[in-house]
Amino acid sequence: MKVVLAGAGAFGKKHLDGIRNIDGVEVVSVVGRELDKTREIADEYGIAHATTDLADSLALPDVDAAILCTPTQMHADQAIQCLDAGVHVQVEIPLADSWADAQAVAEKQKQTGLICMAGHTRRFNPSHQWVHNKIVANDLSIQQMDVQTYFFRRKNMNAAGEPRSWTDHLLWHHAAHTVDLFQYQTQDKIVTAHAIEGPKHPELGIAMDMSIQLKTERGAICTLSLSFNNDGPLGTFFRYICDNGTYIARYDDLVDGYEKPIDVSKVDVSMNGIELQDREFFSAIREEREPNSSVQQVLSCYETLHKLEAELANS
């Protein structure tokens, strides 16, 4: 399977590292903003083609799929561009930064019938998979999720500490992980959603602190705290308060409510959530089936984000 990767930054490298462990997949082109740096990445990973234009990559012979790790504001247009070119596409989270754009991608996927998957990695982390498997087996039922998404990002830098060409967003990017996961794990529809935010950064123009409350139809609740001001341990930490135990997920690791580690090494073929996400994408293409985290499955997440954005605008 011949694959194009667009966005050769910190997260793009995580996908390239994961794909190295997957048989039968070859990255044939990498797309970046600066050609010299993109060529360096291509050389590092043994990729023959480097370009600054996604269209160049999509025009290569026999390209099957594309993975988009580009700036958020480009996701929807580029996803549609890939689908129009007859190429299956995985779009890193978020699928879009507006409800209209998310709907447009979903509609294009329906028209083409191609695989279009959003990179909602939390569905694939072994820690969250372990909880999900217990829920599906009726061993657990979520009463509450308490989630903290904390970064120290007062300057526009990426995960590798390099300057970003675009501005990140607590709501449309980081909250999307939790909003989708809450619906996925409770297997229920969000019927109540509220948000408040702190002051906007004078240069970045985005809120640096945010609080979100969610409730499902059957009564499960979620409290999500997000900050770009947190000078401490960075990342997202999920506390599942269930009818049968409490569990805390930290990316691919899981402990119980008393910090006792839970072995999740046998949950899937890898402990790398990004690799597992990519494996699902490629498997769905080969098997001609809808993938977990398809654009159709995650669309309701973006509808909820849209409602939260409207509430924040009117507050």
N, C-alpha and C positions, 0 to 999 in steps of 0.2 A: 504494500500500500504506500503510495507516494503522498507525502504530506508537506504542506507549506506552513511555516510558523511566522506570524506577523507580530512584531513587538519583541525585540531582542534585549529587553531590559531584565531587571531582577527576576520578575515572575516568568518571563519567557525562558530564562535559563532553567528554572525549576521544571518546566515542561520538557525541555531538551534532556535534562538529567533523567527524568522519568522514562522518556521514550527509549533511551538507551537500553532499558531493561525489558523492552517489549519486542518480541520476535515478529518478523514479517512487516515491519514498519520502517520506512526510510524518509527522513526529512530531506527534501530535495532543494528547498529554498528557504532563506530567512530574510525577513523584511525589517528594516530599521529606519530611524529618522536620519542618522548620519552614516553615509556609506562606508567610510573608513572603519568606524567602530563596528558596523554590521559585518564587514568582511573579517574583522578580527574574531567575532563570535563564530562566523561560518567556518573559519580555519580551525578554531579550537574544537569544534564539534564535527569536523570532517564533512561539512555541507558544501556542495559544489557551487551553489548559486546564491548571490547576495544582491539585494536591491533596496531602493527606498520607495518603490511603487508596488503596491499589492497586485495591480493589474499585470505587471511583468511576471510575477510568480504564478498567477492563475493561468497565464497564457502558456506556461511550460507544458510539454506533452504529458498526457496521462496522469495529471494531478487528480487525486481522489478526494483529498480532504484538506481543510485549513483549520488552524488554531489561532485565534485572535487574542493577543495579550497587549493590545494597543491601548492608548488613552481612552477612558470611558466615553468621551464625547464622540469617538469614532466608531464605537461598537456596532450600533444599529446599521449605519450606512454600509460598513464593511461586511457585515453579516449578509445583508441583502445583495451586495456585490458578489459575494461568493456563491450564494444560491442562484443568482442570475447566470453565473458562469458554469452552473451544473456541478458545483463542488459542495460536498458535505462540510458543515462548519460547526466548530465548537467555539463559543464566545465566552471569554473569561468574564467572571462576575464584575460588574453588573451587565446584564443583557443590554440595557439602555439606561439613560438618565431622564427619561420622560415616559409617561404612559402611552402617549401617541406613538412614540418610536418603538416601544415594546410590542404594541399591537401590530405595527407595520411589519416587524420581523416575523411575528407569528402568522400573519396573513400570507406573507411570501413563502413561508415554510409549507403552509397548506397548499398553496398553488403549485409548488415544485415537487412536493412529496419527498424531498431530500431530508437527511438527518440534520437537525439544527438543535444543538445542545448547549445549555448554559453551564458555566463552570461553577456550580454551587458545591464547592468542595466539601462542605460539612456533611453532606449526604454520604460521602465516600470515606471520610476518616474512620479508621477501625474503631475508635472510641465511640463515635456516634452510631456506627453500624451495630456495635454490640448492644447498645440501648435499643436501637430500632428492632433488632431481632427479638429482643425480650418483649417488646410491645406487640409485635406481630404474633408472637406465641401466646399472648394474653398473660404473660408473667408480670408485666408492669403496666401501669397507667399513670400518665403524667398529671400531677396536680398543679405544678408551677415550674416554670423555668426562670431562673435568675441569671442574667447574662451580663458580663462586663467586657466591653471592647475598648481597650486602652492603648493609646500610643502617645509618644512625645514628639509632636510634629509641628513645631511652631515655624519651621521653615519648609519650603516646598521641596522635600527630599523623598526619594524612593526607599524601598526596603534595604537597598545596598548602600544607602547614605549618599547617593548621587543626586544632583539637581534634576527635578522633574520639569518636563515641558508642558505639563497640564496640572490642574488642581484636583486633588482627591475630594471625596465628599462623604461625610458621616452617614447621611440618610441613604442616598442612592447606591452607595457601594457597601459600606460596612454594616449598615442595618439590614441590607438585603440578605446577608448570610443568616441572620437570626430569624427574620420574618419568615423566610422560606423553611428553615429547619423546624421552627415551631409548628407550622402547618403540617410538615412532613412527619414529624414525630408524634404529634397528637392525632394525626389522620382526621383532622377536623378543619372546619372553615373558620377563619377569623371574622368575628362579627362586630367587635369593638376595637378601635385603635385610636390612641391619643399620643400626642408628642408635645414637648416643650424644648426650647433650645436656648443656649446662652448667647452672649454677644458675638458678633461676627468679627473675625480677624481683620485688622485695618488694611492689610496688604493682600491677603489671600481671598478675602470677601466671603468666607464660609464660616458657619458656626463651629466653634471649637469644642463645644460641649452639648450633649443632647440626652434626653430621657424619653423613652417610649414605653407605653403600656398596651398590651394586647390581651384579648379574651376570645376564646373559641365558642362555638355554638353550644358545646356540651359543658362549658364552664372552666376549662383549663386557662390559666393566666400566665403571662410572661412579662417580666420587668427587664428592660434593656437599658443599660447605662453606657454611653459612648463618650470618649474624650480624646482630643489631640493634645491635651494639656498634662497628661499623667506622666510624672517623672518617677517611674518605677518599673516593675515588670511589665513588659509589653506583650500584647496579644489579646486573644479572646478566650474567656473562661466561662464555661457553661455549667451551671448547677441544675441538675434534674432532681426535683423533689417529687417523688412518686408515692403511690399507695403501698409500695413494697420496696422501700429503700431509697437512699439518696446517692446520687452519682455526680462526680465532677469530671468534666472532659476538658482537657487542655490539648488541643490539636489531636495528635494521634495517641495520646496517653489518657488513661482513665483510672480514677480512684473512687472509693466509696466515700460516704459522708464523714468517715473518720480518717481519711487520707490513706487508707489501705489500698495498695496498688491492685488493679485487676488486670490479669493477663489477656490482652487482646491480640496477641501475635498470631493466633490461629484463625482469626475472624475472616481474613482474606489472604490473597497470595502475596501481599506486600504490606508493609507498615507505612507506606508513603501515600497519603491521600491524593496528591496530584497524579501520581502514577496510576492509581486505581481509577481515578476520574478519566484519564486518557485511555486506559484499557476498556472501560465501558463504552467510550466513544467509538473506538475502532471495532469492538465486538458488535456493536449495534449496526455499524455499516456493513460488516461481513454477513451478519445474520438477517439484515434487512428488517429490523424491528425498531420500535421506539426506545430510545435510551432512557435510563433513569436521569432525571434532571433535563428532560427535553424542554424546549421552549414552551410547549403547550402545558407541561406540568408546572412550570414555575411562573406562568403568566399572572396568576392571582397574587403572587408576592408583589409584583410591580403595580398592580392595581391598589394594593394596600399602601405601598410607598407613595403613590399618587395622592391618596386620600390624606396621608400624614402631611405631605408637602402642602396641600391646600389648607389644612388646619394651621400649620406653622405660618403660612402667608397671611392668614386672617387673625393671628393672635397678636 
